[in-house]
């Protein structure tokens, strides 16, 4: 790990929201390692919290090598967790086939390169030159209907299972991760978040918050606005910038 990775600052926060009794989200912020993660558990309170926590615990273990090696190690760990959730935890008393899974979105940075890895609908955004870019693409039926059947967002939203996930850790025997690598430019900022945040705020609100000069100020703005609304879901976010 080069010293440049430590030049990144970050702020992270997770809240249960106003409706749910328990928080199934989990997050990780290790700027000294150039690693940040958000996981949004699914499958009921106990199972979802277990899955997201397992992801964070496994990814928190130090990883050696350059960005490519660390990316490969992160992928291997996620595939291992997927197997563990799908096989070792398939039998729970009174519930022979429980759903134990979680979305994941992770950001690795080293020098002037970054890699975003995800499965599910937790997102990674890039704020660059006063513009907001969604780097990740949701693994949801809603997005699949738009991509494959050319439906409009309004048409896709009418599907009764529109927000069902098509990929997640623990959801199927074969895990398909999506990976995006990119160059990092001066002034870039990143946002990792669960759907509880981005569904509560507009793209303009996300962009305005990321325009603030520090990760903590940006994070506080995001949560203030999200919690001013219904906040029906758990809310998690990590803001990263130099």
C-alpha positions as CSV (number, residue, x, y, z in Angstrom):
1,X,0.0,0.0,0.0
2,X,1.5,3.3,-1.0
3,X,1.3,6.4,1.1
4,X,-0.9,8.0,-1.5
5,X,-3.8,5.8,-0.5
6,X,-3.7,7.4,2.9
7,X,-4.4,10.8,1.4
8,X,-8.0,9.8,1.0
9,X,-10.4,10.9,3.7
10,X,-13.8,9.3,4.4
11,X,-16.8,9.4,6.6
12,X,-19.3,6.6,7.1
13,X,-22.7,6.2,8.8
14,X,-25.5,3.8,9.0
15,X,-29.0,4.2,10.6
16,X,-32.0,2.0,11.0
17,X,-34.3,4.7,9.7
18,X,-37.8,5.6,11.2
19,X,-39.7,2.3,10.5
20,X,-37.5,-0.7,10.8
21,X,-36.7,-1.9,14.3
22,X,-33.3,-3.3,13.3
23,X,-30.5,-2.3,11.0
24,X,-29.5,-5.0,8.5
25,X,-26.9,-2.8,6.8
26,X,-23.2,-2.9,7.6
27,X,-20.3,-0.8,6.3
28,X,-16.5,-0.6,6.3
29,X,-14.3,2.4,6.0
30,X,-10.5,1.8,5.9
31,X,-8.9,4.8,4.2
32,X,-5.5,3.6,5.3
33,X,-6.0,0.5,3.2
34,X,-7.9,2.2,0.4
35,X,-11.0,0.1,1.0
36,X,-14.6,1.0,1.6
37,X,-17.7,-1.3,1.6
38,X,-21.5,-1.1,2.1
39,X,-23.6,-4.2,2.5
40,X,-27.4,-4.3,2.7
41,X,-28.6,-7.6,4.2
42,X,-31.8,-9.4,3.2
43,X,-33.8,-12.3,4.4
44,X,-35.4,-11.0,7.6
45,X,-33.8,-9.2,10.5
46,X,-31.5,-11.9,11.8
47,X,-30.5,-13.4,8.5
48,X,-29.9,-10.0,6.8
49,X,-27.8,-8.7,9.6
50,X,-25.8,-11.9,9.7
51,X,-25.0,-11.8,6.0
52,X,-24.0,-8.1,5.9
53,X,-21.9,-8.4,9.0
54,X,-20.1,-11.5,7.6
55,X,-19.2,-9.6,4.5
56,X,-17.7,-6.7,6.4
57,X,-15.8,-9.0,8.8
58,X,-14.2,-11.0,6.0
59,X,-13.3,-8.0,3.9
60,X,-11.8,-6.1,6.9
61,X,-9.0,-8.6,7.0
62,X,-5.8,-7.0,5.5
63,X,-5.0,-7.8,1.9
64,X,-1.5,-7.5,0.4
65,X,-0.2,-6.6,-3.1
66,X,-1.1,-4.1,-5.7
67,X,-4.6,-3.1,-6.8
68,X,-4.9,-6.0,-9.1
69,X,-3.9,-8.5,-6.5
70,X,-6.1,-7.0,-3.8
71,X,-9.1,-6.9,-6.3
72,X,-8.6,-10.6,-7.0
73,X,-8.4,-11.3,-3.2
74,X,-11.6,-9.4,-2.6
75,X,-13.4,-11.3,-5.3
76,X,-12.2,-14.6,-3.8
77,X,-13.4,-13.6,-0.4
78,X,-16.8,-12.7,-1.7
79,X,-17.1,-16.0,-3.6
80,X,-16.2,-17.8,-0.4
81,X,-18.9,-15.9,1.6
82,X,-21.4,-16.7,-1.1
83,X,-20.6,-20.4,-0.8
84,X,-20.8,-20.2,3.0
85,X,-24.2,-18.5,3.0
86,X,-25.5,-20.8,0.3
87,X,-24.3,-24.1,1.7
88,X,-23.2,-24.0,5.4
89,X,-26.2,-21.9,6.5
90,X,-29.0,-23.5,4.4
91,X,-30.6,-25.2,7.4
92,X,-32.1,-23.2,10.2
93,X,-34.5,-24.7,12.7
94,X,-38.1,-24.5,11.5
95,X,-37.0,-22.9,8.3
96,X,-35.4,-25.4,5.9
97,X,-34.6,-23.0,3.1
98,X,-34.1,-19.5,4.5
99,X,-32.9,-16.5,2.5
100,X,-29.6,-15.4,3.9
101,X,-28.0,-12.8,1.6
102,X,-26.8,-9.3,1.1
103,X,-25.9,-6.8,-1.5
104,X,-22.4,-5.5,-1.6
105,X,-20.6,-2.6,-3.1
106,X,-16.9,-2.1,-2.5
107,X,-14.4,0.5,-3.6
108,X,-10.7,-0.1,-3.8
109,X,-8.2,2.7,-4.5
110,X,-4.5,2.7,-5.0
111,X,-2.5,5.6,-6.4
112,X,-4.5,7.0,-9.3
113,X,-6.6,3.8,-10.0
114,X,-9.9,2.7,-8.4
115,X,-12.0,-0.5,-8.7
116,X,-15.6,-0.8,-7.9
117,X,-17.1,-4.2,-7.2
118,X,-20.7,-5.0,-6.6
119,X,-23.6,-7.4,-6.6
120,X,-27.2,-6.2,-6.0
121,X,-28.6,-2.7,-5.8
122,X,-26.3,-0.9,-3.4
123,X,-24.6,1.8,-5.4
124,X,-21.3,3.6,-6.2
125,X,-21.4,7.1,-7.4
126,X,-18.6,9.3,-8.7
127,X,-18.7,13.1,-8.3
128,X,-16.3,14.7,-10.8
129,X,-16.1,18.3,-12.1
130,X,-19.5,19.2,-10.5
131,X,-21.3,16.3,-12.1
132,X,-22.6,13.1,-10.6
133,X,-22.1,9.7,-12.3
134,X,-23.6,6.4,-11.2
135,X,-20.8,4.0,-11.7
136,X,-22.7,0.8,-10.6
137,X,-25.7,-0.6,-12.4
138,X,-28.4,-2.1,-10.2
139,X,-28.8,-5.9,-10.3
140,X,-32.6,-5.7,-10.0
141,X,-35.6,-6.8,-12.0
142,X,-36.4,-3.1,-12.5
143,X,-33.1,-2.5,-14.3
144,X,-33.3,-5.8,-16.2
145,X,-36.7,-4.8,-17.6
146,X,-35.3,-1.5,-18.8
147,X,-32.2,-3.1,-20.3
148,X,-33.6,-6.2,-21.9
149,X,-37.2,-5.3,-22.6
150,X,-36.7,-1.6,-23.4
151,X,-39.3,-0.5,-20.9
152,X,-39.4,3.0,-19.6
153,X,-38.6,3.4,-15.9
154,X,-42.3,4.2,-15.3
155,X,-43.4,1.0,-17.1
156,X,-40.8,-1.1,-15.3
157,X,-41.8,0.3,-11.9
158,X,-45.3,-1.1,-12.4
159,X,-44.0,-4.7,-12.4
160,X,-45.1,-6.3,-9.0
161,X,-41.5,-7.6,-8.4
162,X,-39.7,-4.6,-9.9
163,X,-37.3,-4.2,-7.0
164,X,-36.4,-7.9,-6.6
165,X,-32.7,-8.4,-6.8
166,X,-31.2,-10.5,-9.7
167,X,-27.8,-10.8,-8.0
168,X,-26.7,-10.8,-4.3
169,X,-24.2,-12.5,-2.1
170,X,-25.8,-15.7,-1.0
171,X,-28.7,-15.6,-3.5
172,X,-27.5,-18.4,-5.8
173,X,-24.8,-21.0,-6.1
174,X,-23.0,-19.0,-8.7
175,X,-22.1,-15.5,-7.8
176,X,-21.6,-13.0,-10.6
177,X,-19.8,-9.9,-9.5
178,X,-19.6,-6.8,-11.6
179,X,-16.3,-4.8,-11.7
180,X,-15.5,-1.4,-13.0
181,X,-12.0,0.0,-13.0
182,X,-11.2,3.6,-13.6
183,X,-8.6,6.3,-13.3
184,X,-8.9,8.7,-10.4
185,X,-8.6,12.5,-11.1
186,X,-7.9,15.3,-8.7
187,X,-11.1,16.6,-7.0
188,X,-12.9,13.3,-7.4
189,X,-15.3,12.2,-4.7
190,X,-17.1,8.8,-4.3
191,X,-20.3,7.8,-2.6
192,X,-21.2,4.2,-1.6
193,X,-24.7,3.8,-0.3
194,X,-27.6,1.4,0.2
195,X,-30.9,1.8,-1.6
196,X,-32.4,3.4,1.6
197,X,-30.3,6.5,0.8
198,X,-30.6,6.9,-2.9
199,X,-34.3,6.1,-3.1
200,X,-34.9,8.9,-0.6
201,X,-32.9,11.6,-2.4
202,X,-32.8,13.0,-5.9
203,X,-29.6,13.1,-8.0
204,X,-29.4,16.8,-7.5
205,X,-29.5,16.4,-3.7
206,X,-26.8,13.7,-3.9
207,X,-24.7,16.0,-6.1
208,X,-25.1,19.1,-3.9
209,X,-24.0,17.1,-0.8
210,X,-20.9,15.8,-2.5
211,X,-20.0,19.3,-3.6
212,X,-19.4,20.1,0.1
213,X,-15.7,20.4,1.0
214,X,-15.4,17.5,3.4
215,X,-16.7,13.9,3.6
216,X,-18.3,14.5,7.0
217,X,-20.1,17.6,5.9
218,X,-21.4,15.7,2.8
219,X,-22.5,12.7,4.9
220,X,-24.3,14.9,7.4
221,X,-26.2,16.7,4.7
222,X,-27.2,13.4,3.1
223,X,-28.5,11.9,6.3
224,X,-30.2,15.1,7.4
225,X,-32.2,15.1,4.1
226,X,-32.9,11.4,4.1
227,X,-34.1,11.4,7.7
228,X,-36.3,14.4,7.1
229,X,-38.3,12.1,4.8
230,X,-40.2,8.9,5.6
231,X,-36.9,6.9,6.0
232,X,-38.8,3.6,5.7
233,X,-35.6,1.6,5.0
234,X,-32.2,1.3,6.6
235,X,-29.8,4.0,5.4
236,X,-26.1,3.6,4.9
237,X,-23.5,5.7,3.2
238,X,-19.7,6.2,2.9
239,X,-18.3,9.4,1.3
240,X,-14.7,9.3,0.1
241,X,-12.5,12.1,-1.2
242,X,-9.0,13.4,-1.1
